[in-house]
Amino acid sequence: MYNCMIIKCLKMQFDFFLSIFLFVFIYFVILLIAKKIGWKKKKVVENCSNACPKCNQSLNRIPRKKVDHIIINLTFRIFEFKRYKCSGSENDWEGLRW
Ligand SMILES: [Zn+2]
């Protein structure tokens, strides 16, 4: 009876870690797919290798924010995210691209 409870407890712990592992694994696979399909990748147009997704004007590099470093670490540094800002004066676009 006592042994049985220990085994049950161990099994629950195992299930717990297994589900965490599965969750992280699935998250990692989703990140790899995102990289493969070019999620947040620099937009290339005829005359610009890094164009604004809104207006196709060139983007300017700006310093990363604290939250960017958190995002970079949360995505296991798969993406080399850099923060950019649109050079156009209208609808200011700002965000991360790699
Ligand atoms: Zn723009």
Backbone and ligand atoms as CSV (ligand in chain L), in Angstrom:
chain,resi,resn,atom,element,x,y,z
A,1,MET,N,N,0.845,-1.202,0.000
A,1,MET,CA,C,0.000,0.000,0.000
A,1,MET,C,C,0.882,1.254,0.000
A,2,TYR,N,N,1.856,1.270,0.907
A,2,TYR,CA,C,2.747,2.413,1.026
A,2,TYR,C,C,3.606,2.558,-0.233
A,3,ASN,N,N,4.125,1.419,-0.669
A,3,ASN,CA,C,4.929,1.405,-1.900
A,3,ASN,C,C,4.137,1.930,-3.075
A,4,CYS,N,N,2.917,1.504,-3.131
A,4,CYS,CA,C,2.034,1.888,-4.221
A,4,CYS,C,C,1.883,3.410,-4.268
A,5,MET,N,N,1.799,4.029,-3.083
A,5,MET,CA,C,1.632,5.485,-3.050
A,5,MET,C,C,2.895,6.196,-3.533
A,6,ILE,N,N,4.047,5.639,-3.165
A,6,ILE,CA,C,5.310,6.232,-3.631
A,6,ILE,C,C,5.386,6.158,-5.155
A,7,ILE,N,N,5.013,5.008,-5.672
A,7,ILE,CA,C,5.050,4.842,-7.128
A,7,ILE,C,C,4.093,5.824,-7.797
A,8,LYS,N,N,2.922,5.973,-7.201
A,8,LYS,CA,C,1.939,6.922,-7.741
A,8,LYS,C,C,2.515,8.336,-7.749
A,9,CYS,N,N,3.151,8.680,-6.635
A,9,CYS,CA,C,3.727,10.014,-6.490
A,9,CYS,C,C,4.841,10.223,-7.505
A,10,LEU,N,N,5.697,9.227,-7.659
A,10,LEU,CA,C,6.782,9.318,-8.633
A,10,LEU,C,C,6.224,9.457,-10.039
A,11,LYS,N,N,5.159,8.711,-10.298
A,11,LYS,CA,C,4.559,8.748,-11.624
A,11,LYS,C,C,3.989,10.142,-11.904
A,12,MET,N,N,3.367,10.738,-10.870
A,12,MET,CA,C,2.814,12.073,-11.058
A,12,MET,C,C,3.926,13.081,-11.335
A,13,GLN,N,N,5.023,12.934,-10.597
A,13,GLN,CA,C,6.159,13.834,-10.820
A,13,GLN,C,C,6.718,13.656,-12.227
A,14,PHE,N,N,6.792,12.400,-12.632
A,14,PHE,CA,C,7.304,12.107,-13.958
A,14,PHE,C,C,6.403,12.732,-15.018
A,15,ASP,N,N,5.079,12.551,-14.832
A,15,ASP,CA,C,4.130,13.147,-15.774
A,15,ASP,C,C,4.287,14.654,-15.832
A,16,PHE,N,N,4.531,15.246,-14.656
A,16,PHE,CA,C,4.675,16.693,-14.567
A,16,PHE,C,C,5.879,17.159,-15.396
A,17,PHE,N,N,7.016,16.486,-15.177
A,17,PHE,CA,C,8.217,16.888,-15.913
A,17,PHE,C,C,8.110,16.563,-17.389
A,18,LEU,N,N,7.434,15.456,-17.666
A,18,LEU,CA,C,7.248,15.074,-19.061
A,18,LEU,C,C,6.409,16.121,-19.790
A,19,SER,N,N,5.362,16.610,-19.136
A,19,SER,CA,C,4.517,17.608,-19.794
A,19,SER,C,C,5.269,18.920,-19.979
A,20,ILE,N,N,6.114,19.277,-19.006
A,20,ILE,CA,C,6.931,20.487,-19.174
A,20,ILE,C,C,7.898,20.311,-20.340
A,21,PHE,N,N,8.529,19.142,-20.374
A,21,PHE,CA,C,9.470,18.870,-21.455
A,21,PHE,C,C,8.773,18.923,-22.812
A,22,LEU,N,N,7.590,18.291,-22.887
A,22,LEU,CA,C,6.833,18.291,-24.137
A,22,LEU,C,C,6.463,19.717,-24.542
A,23,PHE,N,N,6.032,20.497,-23.550
A,23,PHE,CA,C,5.640,21.871,-23.816
A,23,PHE,C,C,6.812,22.662,-24.395
A,24,VAL,N,N,7.995,22.557,-23.764
A,24,VAL,CA,C,9.185,23.271,-24.231
A,24,VAL,C,C,9.579,22.784,-25.619
A,25,PHE,N,N,9.472,21.468,-25.816
A,25,PHE,CA,C,9.845,20.887,-27.101
A,25,PHE,C,C,8.944,21.431,-28.223
A,26,ILE,N,N,7.628,21.433,-27.959
A,26,ILE,CA,C,6.682,21.935,-28.964
A,26,ILE,C,C,6.948,23.417,-29.242
A,27,TYR,N,N,7.198,24.181,-28.175
A,27,TYR,CA,C,7.525,25.599,-28.309
A,27,TYR,C,C,8.756,25.786,-29.191
A,28,PHE,N,N,9.775,24.943,-28.958
A,28,PHE,CA,C,11.013,25.013,-29.722
A,28,PHE,C,C,10.759,24.702,-31.202
A,29,VAL,N,N,9.932,23.672,-31.454
A,29,VAL,CA,C,9.616,23.301,-32.833
A,29,VAL,C,C,8.873,24.447,-33.530
A,30,ILE,N,N,7.936,25.078,-32.809
A,30,ILE,CA,C,7.202,26.211,-33.379
A,30,ILE,C,C,8.174,27.337,-33.748
A,31,LEU,N,N,9.177,27.581,-32.868
A,31,LEU,CA,C,10.175,28.620,-33.155
A,31,LEU,C,C,10.969,28.277,-34.413
A,32,LEU,N,N,11.340,26.991,-34.545
A,32,LEU,CA,C,12.108,26.580,-35.723
A,32,LEU,C,C,11.278,26.757,-36.989
A,33,ILE,N,N,9.978,26.417,-36.901
A,33,ILE,CA,C,9.093,26.604,-38.056
A,33,ILE,C,C,8.988,28.095,-38.386
A,34,ALA,N,N,8.859,28.923,-37.340
A,34,ALA,CA,C,8.763,30.373,-37.540
A,34,ALA,C,C,10.003,30.894,-38.251
A,35,LYS,N,N,11.165,30.364,-37.863
A,35,LYS,CA,C,12.423,30.767,-38.508
A,35,LYS,C,C,12.422,30.328,-39.976
A,36,LYS,N,N,11.954,29.096,-40.187
A,36,LYS,CA,C,11.928,28.516,-41.539
A,36,LYS,C,C,11.051,29.347,-42.477
A,37,ILE,N,N,9.869,29.754,-41.995
A,37,ILE,CA,C,8.959,30.498,-42.867
A,37,ILE,C,C,9.267,31.994,-42.869
A,38,GLY,N,N,10.317,32.391,-42.122
A,38,GLY,CA,C,10.761,33.782,-42.189
A,38,GLY,C,C,9.929,34.750,-41.388
A,39,TRP,N,N,9.468,34.294,-40.247
A,39,TRP,CA,C,8.676,35.166,-39.366
A,39,TRP,C,C,9.534,36.327,-38.865
A,40,LYS,N,N,9.050,37.538,-39.031
A,40,LYS,CA,C,9.755,38.757,-38.631
A,40,LYS,C,C,11.111,38.917,-39.329
A,41,LYS,N,N,11.253,38.294,-40.465
A,41,LYS,CA,C,12.493,38.448,-41.213
A,41,LYS,C,C,12.474,39.800,-41.931
A,42,LYS,N,N,13.657,40.314,-42.207
A,42,LYS,CA,C,13.757,41.591,-42.903
A,42,LYS,C,C,13.029,41.516,-44.240
A,43,LYS,N,N,12.294,42.550,-44.541
A,43,LYS,CA,C,11.573,42.591,-45.807
A,43,LYS,C,C,12.480,43.194,-46.877
A,44,VAL,N,N,12.646,42.458,-47.954
A,44,VAL,CA,C,13.516,42.922,-49.029
A,44,VAL,C,C,12.658,43.395,-50.203
A,45,VAL,N,N,12.893,44.622,-50.621
A,45,VAL,CA,C,12.240,45.123,-51.831
A,45,VAL,C,C,13.334,45.526,-52.814
A,46,GLU,N,N,12.928,45.894,-54.012
A,46,GLU,CA,C,13.884,46.157,-55.096
A,46,GLU,C,C,15.109,46.967,-54.675
A,47,ASN,N,N,14.845,48.143,-54.051
A,47,ASN,CA,C,15.969,49.041,-53.788
A,47,ASN,C,C,16.360,49.076,-52.320
A,48,CYS,N,N,15.869,48.131,-51.531
A,48,CYS,CA,C,16.164,48.168,-50.102
A,48,CYS,C,C,16.181,46.755,-49.534
A,49,SER,N,N,17.250,46.452,-48.784
A,49,SER,CA,C,17.374,45.099,-48.230
A,49,SER,C,C,16.693,44.965,-46.879
A,50,ASN,N,N,16.242,46.080,-46.338
A,50,ASN,CA,C,15.558,46.049,-45.040
A,50,ASN,C,C,14.489,47.133,-45.039
A,51,ALA,N,N,13.337,46.769,-45.558
A,51,ALA,CA,C,12.298,47.769,-45.781
A,51,ALA,C,C,11.229,47.724,-44.704
A,52,CYS,N,N,10.588,48.860,-44.497
A,52,CYS,CA,C,9.481,48.963,-43.543
A,52,CYS,C,C,8.317,48.099,-44.037
A,53,PRO,N,N,7.743,47.267,-43.164
A,53,PRO,CA,C,6.631,46.412,-43.606
A,53,PRO,C,C,5.379,47.194,-43.968
A,54,LYS,N,N,5.299,48.437,-43.512
A,54,LYS,CA,C,4.110,49.247,-43.785
A,54,LYS,C,C,4.257,50.042,-45.076
A,55,CYS,N,N,5.394,50.769,-45.204
A,55,CYS,CA,C,5.489,51.722,-46.304
A,55,CYS,C,C,6.675,51.460,-47.228
A,56,ASN,N,N,7.443,50.369,-46.991
A,56,ASN,CA,C,8.557,49.980,-47.869
A,56,ASN,C,C,9.725,50.953,-47.889
A,57,GLN,N,N,9.730,51.936,-47.003
A,57,GLN,CA,C,10.909,52.797,-46.897
A,57,GLN,C,C,11.950,52.073,-46.054
A,58,SER,N,N,13.196,52.576,-46.113
A,58,SER,CA,C,14.251,51.869,-45.399
A,58,SER,C,C,14.101,52.033,-43.891
A,59,LEU,N,N,14.596,51.043,-43.149
A,59,LEU,CA,C,14.520,51.079,-41.698
A,59,LEU,C,C,15.846,51.516,-41.111
A,60,ASN,N,N,15.780,52.243,-40.000
A,60,ASN,CA,C,16.991,52.637,-39.286
A,60,ASN,C,C,17.143,51.804,-38.033
A,61,ARG,N,N,18.372,51.395,-37.763
A,61,ARG,CA,C,18.667,50.614,-36.558
A,61,ARG,C,C,18.590,51.524,-35.339
A,62,ILE,N,N,17.894,51.074,-34.307
A,62,ILE,CA,C,17.859,51.828,-33.054
A,62,ILE,C,C,18.227,50.885,-31.912
A,63,PRO,N,N,18.641,51.428,-30.749
A,63,PRO,CA,C,19.073,50.532,-29.645
A,63,PRO,C,C,17.937,49.630,-29.182
A,64,ARG,N,N,18.325,48.438,-28.739
A,64,ARG,CA,C,17.336,47.484,-28.238
A,64,ARG,C,C,16.787,47.954,-26.893
A,65,LYS,N,N,15.544,47.577,-26.641
A,65,LYS,CA,C,14.943,47.851,-25.333
A,65,LYS,C,C,15.175,46.647,-24.435
A,66,LYS,N,N,14.873,46.838,-23.135
A,66,LYS,CA,C,15.043,45.733,-22.188
A,66,LYS,C,C,14.191,44.538,-22.588
A,67,VAL,N,N,12.953,44.834,-23.009
A,67,VAL,CA,C,12.025,43.764,-23.362
A,67,VAL,C,C,12.548,42.953,-24.552
A,68,ASP,N,N,13.333,43.613,-25.429
A,68,ASP,CA,C,13.904,42.907,-26.580
A,68,ASP,C,C,14.861,41.814,-26.134
A,69,HIS,N,N,15.660,42.123,-25.107
A,69,HIS,CA,C,16.609,41.120,-24.598
A,69,HIS,C,C,15.863,39.938,-23.998
A,70,ILE,N,N,14.739,40.253,-23.335
A,70,ILE,CA,C,13.921,39.165,-22.774
A,70,ILE,C,C,13.385,38.290,-23.900
A,71,ILE,N,N,12.876,38.935,-24.956
A,71,ILE,CA,C,12.339,38.184,-26.092
A,71,ILE,C,C,13.432,37.328,-26.726
A,72,ILE,N,N,14.626,37.917,-26.896
A,72,ILE,CA,C,15.734,37.192,-27.520
A,72,ILE,C,C,16.065,35.939,-26.714
A,73,ASN,N,N,16.075,36.075,-25.390
A,73,ASN,CA,C,16.384,34.912,-24.556
A,73,ASN,C,C,15.236,33.911,-24.526
A,74,LEU,N,N,14.000,34.406,-24.539
A,74,LEU,CA,C,12.850,33.507,-24.521
A,74,LEU,C,C,12.745,32.699,-25.808
A,75,THR,N,N,13.312,33.227,-26.890
A,75,THR,CA,C,13.281,32.486,-28.145
A,75,THR,C,C,14.590,31.719,-28.353
A,76,PHE,N,N,15.285,31.423,-27.252
A,76,PHE,CA,C,16.515,30.623,-27.252
A,76,PHE,C,C,17.565,31.176,-28.202
A,77,ARG,N,N,17.548,32.468,-28.432
A,77,ARG,CA,C,18.502,33.142,-29.327
A,77,ARG,C,C,18.520,32.545,-30.744
A,78,ILE,N,N,17.381,31.992,-31.147
A,78,ILE,CA,C,17.260,31.457,-32.505
A,78,ILE,C,C,17.272,32.608,-33.510
A,79,PHE,N,N,16.611,33.687,-33.118
A,79,PHE,CA,C,16.560,34.857,-33.991
A,79,PHE,C,C,17.555,35.900,-33.479
A,80,GLU,N,N,18.266,36.515,-34.395
A,80,GLU,CA,C,19.149,37.612,-33.984
A,80,GLU,C,C,18.375,38.909,-34.150
A,81,PHE,N,N,17.434,39.113,-33.260
A,81,PHE,CA,C,16.542,40.264,-33.362
A,81,PHE,C,C,17.293,41.567,-33.142
A,82,LYS,N,N,17.006,42.513,-34.025
A,82,LYS,CA,C,17.493,43.870,-33.827
A,82,LYS,C,C,16.299,44.796,-33.979
A,83,ARG,N,N,16.343,45.901,-33.268
A,83,ARG,CA,C,15.200,46.821,-33.292
A,83,ARG,C,C,15.395,47.861,-34.391
A,84,TYR,N,N,14.363,48.075,-35.164
A,84,TYR,CA,C,14.426,49.038,-36.255
A,84,TYR,C,C,13.265,50.007,-36.171
A,85,LYS,N,N,13.476,51.169,-36.777
A,85,LYS,CA,C,12.438,52.178,-36.834
A,85,LYS,C,C,12.343,52.660,-38.268
A,86,CYS,N,N,11.144,52.919,-38.678
A,86,CYS,CA,C,10.915,53.377,-40.053
A,86,CYS,C,C,11.494,54.774,-40.250
A,87,SER,N,N,12.106,55.001,-41.417
A,87,SER,CA,C,12.691,56.316,-41.675
A,87,SER,C,C,11.654,57.297,-42.212
A,88,GLY,N,N,10.504,56.794,-42.622
A,88,GLY,CA,C,9.433,57.675,-43.088
A,88,GLY,C,C,8.846,58.455,-41.921
A,89,SER,N,N,8.377,59.652,-42.183
A,89,SER,CA,C,7.879,60.492,-41.082
A,89,SER,C,C,6.458,60.103,-40.675
A,90,GLU,N,N,5.668,59.617,-41.635
A,90,GLU,CA,C,4.281,59.223,-41.334
A,90,GLU,C,C,4.284,57.918,-40.536
A,91,ASN,N,N,3.117,57.358,-40.355
A,91,ASN,CA,C,2.901,56.155,-39.518
A,91,ASN,C,C,4.181,55.421,-39.104
A,92,ASP,N,N,4.773,55.927,-38.053
A,92,ASP,CA,C,6.042,55.398,-37.560
A,92,ASP,C,C,5.950,53.914,-37.222
A,93,TRP,N,N,6.647,53.092,-37.968
A,93,TRP,CA,C,6.707,51.679,-37.624
A,93,TRP,C,C,7.985,51.434,-36.838
A,94,GLU,N,N,7.866,50.630,-35.793
A,94,GLU,CA,C,9.040,50.275,-35.008
A,94,GLU,C,C,8.884,48.839,-34.547
A,95,GLY,N,N,9.946,48.062,-34.635
A,95,GLY,CA,C,9.820,46.683,-34.200
A,95,GLY,C,C,11.089,45.890,-34.377
A,96,LEU,N,N,10.963,44.594,-34.132
A,96,LEU,CA,C,12.124,43.705,-34.200
A,96,LEU,C,C,12.155,42.994,-35.544
A,97,ARG,N,N,13.362,42.898,-36.075
A,97,ARG,CA,C,13.572,42.137,-37.308
A,97,ARG,C,C,14.889,41.401,-37.202
A,98,TRP,N,N,15.040,40.339,-37.954
A,98,TRP,CA,C,16.311,39.603,-37.983
A,98,TRP,C,C,16.734,39.355,-39.408
L,1,ZN,ZN,ZN,7.265,52.855,-42.674
